[in-house]
Each structure stands twice: as structure tokens, then as C-alpha cells.
């Protein structure tokens, strides 16, 4: 009786494997991979599991498949939902265009050519997103600079440029775009799309929004999704100032204040590897910046940067960037420029 | 402040403290010193984190004990062999090694886990105020003493003693006559 029971259960296990894989017991599925105690544990069962495990490792991971491979996929509704998800009214033809990569267009043309269709008489009718992306990049770049100049009127133009470059860098745009729900929508010959396709598609979405509504609305989109990456970031870490002490002294002299004077506030463990120095920068007997550091030069340099950030009103203690309703009705002067380092040096030398 | 890197460095470095043990109770001093050794004075303290500071204790030769504890307080010791038990009174242990009383007081205050040896390595004991320069260079601050150091009679100058306010003057007959110094005999040999 017991033997027959075991036989039946064993058959049941094997049949389950066969059903799941769809073919024979040389399987890729690991369902039921657990130790069965008592009578159900056949002597051949564990070697089988071991073999299955080895084959699974050898076969490697499953290729990542587009959701449309699962059968339940409606591209139209997904494109519509994409716009609604971000609360924007897109013109659907522009939005569709934003997702078509140049690689996809070329692959489409190639397939037609192989079929023997003359491309000139019967055009593909597919326009890729490169033009929209160019427009989107232009809008984003222009808006970011205007927003930063408006938020930080005391910041030097070089700093504005550095922060702008940080935001418009491919790495940052890819980071935003890869978390933006674009993966399934981008039309590319391969799935998942390559990194540069994300960047282009995201910029093209900005361009599509400008085409659908207006540039102002696209600017607000850039503010909400790109500029907001600056929240909580230290701008002096993004902007690498080469000679902070020299810049500080010229900035102070232009304001008619005394030259910067670094002083050691206190030190600890100087004769060990974990040495610590706190340096303060004074001007006219006023503490204008301070910082700790491993060595005196490092502490002095960073204290000078701290003083600079306070002069330019961009330190971490200043008012945070304004998003949402607070900056909804800001009027930007796109032609305005902040003071640059060269202006500063000329003015300070003339004084 | 700029730069999180240096801020973190500033948080994680070990500060060096100075403690003057002159005329201080060894046991109550230890209670204060272990807080610094274990890092309990820091907001980032956690019992399993190794974030304690260094403490340099000077003048351990001059630690104080209440009442007649130097005589009555004993330190037991067992060699581990049969009949190997011995006990030394505090004054005797102090006589053998002037830093030992302070060392034991701090050691007994720290919980007996695997961090204790490393915590003890950060305690630097000196019997007097002769501290090597490389250790003095590290010190950035001092720990406040737990009790006021009393001023001894010999520390007062003659002028201060004469000007000390007195409620009344003792009559001549009540004052102890000054002891006569024995005259040195002038012998012919010398």
C-alpha cells in the first residue's frame, strides 16, 4: 500500500514538472524544489532536483521580455496613461513621436528594404524623436539657467553653469528617465532600450510637451522633475572651485571688506593618523566661514568654500529651493546674467 | 558647513582629553572618565560602536580616598592555583604601582565584554605631570575635576597666615608654649 502511494505521489511530482515546462523532464522550472519528508521522499527525487538546479544555472537567466510578450498590452492606452500620470495634457501624436528612437526607424527601413519595397515611392512614414529631443534639451537648458539665476542672484555665473551641467549631464538625465516609466514605451529594436535612448526619449517628452502646450508649461515640467534633483544637495560640492581663497579675497575686496584671514579654532589628535583641525576664516574680525579637515590646508580650503557659499547665499542653511505653487508665477528674465568670476577680478583689481 | 566628507571625519575622529587626578577620588573620577572612553558623551553613541575618545590622566600618584580607605580597601588577587589567593590593601598596591588604583577603578567601571581591552588601551595613565610631548600634542581639552583641590597649610604664605581673620586673640596663658629647640652641644672634638 505504502509503495503504491509513493509511486503515485512521485508520478504526480514529475507530471507537475512536465506541465510547467511544457515539454519533458529535462526542465528549467524549479517548482517543488523542497525536501519532502517521509514516504514521499523518493531516492531519486533529490538527485533530480540537483540536476535541475545545475541545468538552471547553466541555462542562465531568462531574457527580459517586453510586457507585450505576455499578451496583455495596449500601447495606445499606455501612452495616454503616461501623460495623465504626470498631470500633463499631451497632444498624442507628439507624445508618440517622442518614443520613436532613430535606431527603430533605421531598423524599420532596413526591414522594408529587405522585403524589396522602394523607400522613395512608399516612405516609411516614421519620424524619430531626435528633433523633439533637440528642442526639449534647449528648453530644459534655458529654463534651468533662468531658474537658478532667479533663485540664487548672488551666485557667480560659473557656479550656475556648473550646476546646470550637473543637471543636464547624461548620467543625471538617465537616472531621471530610467525611473520615469519610459522602459516599456520607448520603441527600440531591442528590449530593454539602451541608456542613451532613455536620455533622448526624456528630452523628447519635454519637447513634445512644449509642442502640445507651450514652453512655459515645459519649463514647469523641467522644474518638477529635473531641478528638483537639487533638493538637499550641497551646491559647493557640485561646483568645484579651483582657488577658493583667491576668489574669496577678490569677492571681499569688491564689497569693501577686509582680506580673509584663516585662523586655527581648535585641533585634536595632531600627532596621530586621525588628526582634526577646525579652521575659521575671519574678515574684519568677523567669522565668515569655518570647516573641519584632516590637515590644515584641507580645512582652510573648505572653510574658504564655506565662506564663499555664505557670501553667495547658497549654503545649506539658506532658504530651500522653491517648487510647486510657490514658484508657479515666477517671471524669468532669460537674458539676465549673474556676475562672473572675470567681472569680479576686473572690478577688484580696478579698486 | 561645506562638505559632508569632512563633517563625517570630524564626527568620527577621536578627541584627546586631559584629566588631572590630583586629590580626586579614584572611583568617582573613573565613573566620569569611562563616559569619555566609551563615547557616551557623543550623540552617536551605541554600546557596540567603537567611538570612544582618549583620556590622559596625570598625577595618579596623588589620587585621594575617603576616610581610612587606603588602609581598609583591599584588592583581591588569585593566581588560579590552589592556595594562590592574596589580597593587597590600597596603600600597598599604590605603593607598588602609582597608576594601578586608577587603572583598576576604570577597568571595573567598564562592562566586561570584548570592547573593554580596546577601551582600556585609550586610557593613558601617568603618575606625575611628566607626559611625553607626542601625547601632549594630541590633547585638545580637559575634563573638569570632580572635587575642589583643597589648599594645604604649607601652600599659604606667611603673610596670608598672619592676615587670616581671627575672631579673638588667645590670651598668652592659653597658648601653647613654643617647643624649645635642643641646643646643639658644642663639643671640643668638633
Interface residues (C-beta under 8 A of the other chain):
Chain A: X234 X236 X237 X266 X267 X268 X269 X270 X271 X272 X274 X275 X276 X278 X290 X291 X292 X293 X294 X298 X299 X302 X305 X306 X309 X315 X316
Chain B: X1 X2 X3 X4 X6 X7 X9 X10 X12 X13 X14 X15 X16 X54 X134 X135 X137 X138 X139 X140 X141
